[in-house]
Amino acid sequence: MEIKDAQKQVDAWIKKYGVRYFDEMTNLAVLMEEVGELARIFSRKFGEQSFKSDESDEALADEMADVLFVLLCLANQTNVNLEDALRENILKKTNRDKDRHHSNNKLL
């Protein structure tokens, strides 16, 4: 699925099932909440914390999808074409960092 199609699909879902978008500040708070849930799984799967008896890493993909869903909502609400924005961001990073990481001894 292309990003523009994902933005359209999320918009259609919101209009059909969600009644309307939450306001931007609410969605920003929801995004932070979802990132926190993702971080909790990462800290247990890849960090030093252990899973509680009722937890597992099975929700990793679902939590990532939750983050993406809310990010797509925010992009729709603020008229950001994420496909164009990502393309421009990768170009910016390439121009800025094309030699930077290869010369970083910490990464070699």
Secondary structure, 3 states (H helix, E strand, C coil): CCHHHHHHHHHHHHHHHCCCCCCHHHHHHHHHHHHHHHHHHHHHHCCCCCCCCCCCHHHHHHHHHHHHHHHHHHHHHCCCCHHHHHHHHHHHHHHHHCCCCCCCCCCC
